[in-house]
């Protein structure tokens, strides 16, 4: 038994590091069709040429020269797409579906969430999501996980991180429902009251690696003691936060369910409204005027609605979940009619990690988007929101070789986006399915 354990200890790390070594050489990907992520129509007989970690050409078989000696991967009746982007995740810690998540704050060791995050990240990558935005994690665990992925210690998507999200005392970003003194926070750990504290919170998060700032502009579904649509930060407080973030070249994402809170956050200049459950026409028009993105997180709405109906959520949280889910069904369609830019985000961590692709389906079935609009939301539109459009989001020469393939045609059946058969990130193949067999990094 000792010899077997030693053999496994020696072999497993070697296999993992071998697969995560930087990509070298030229690989040609072929499939029955290609969707480039720009919104342009799909093309038949798609080809993507990758050299090292970059795309060097993409198009149809007749228009793209295949370099002599290149390795060819023919994916058959599949569709080549840019790597998917989830603009709203919580990659650290237990998902709501875990019954131990309710008291994780007081029972789990501080580093336990980061350890779980390793598997969450692997599942997310295997679901085809090669880039994510992490909008809130304790103890800068998101920074630690990103470092591990960047250094090749573990597999996962490239990450844009917020560090600790923050809001008002007793608000959605605070930890409520505990006895006094147990979960008190400050500008470093989730609570910043007033303009000056807001500025200080921005500076603190940026100091420790935040690429984006996440605030709570209204109440939420899963928090205790606040109405889901109640405004929290004032316009002046949010403007101070946005202005400070802009000075430090950071965007601000605002958690906002409530109608008035959405409008205040948009007027303050946030880059995106997260959830937007009770958006109205005036708010949608304001978002178009300011270029503000909506990240609907319909997956979280569906998950919490089902949790309320099953009894997993009770009391006020169940009431809020049912109201927000119904609101989302209307708000996404309203945003779409008004021309609000939409980026895909799941709020993964409420629902399961690795099920992120279900959001493509919900954007169509709940949100009224066409399959192509849904695909754009999770590729080029999300890339623009993150400010990464020069590097990811489309199958374009010069961008990172983040390429996903799904079986069949997603324009005919959007649910195939939930089950990618091929995943490449920066030229490295992490998943390849052929003849009924899937090979994947473990």
Order of alpha helices (4+ residues) and beta strands (2+ residues): alpha-beta-beta-beta-beta-beta-beta-alpha-alpha-beta-alpha-beta-alpha-beta-alpha-beta-alpha-beta-alpha-beta-alpha-alpha-alpha-alpha-alpha-beta-beta-beta-beta
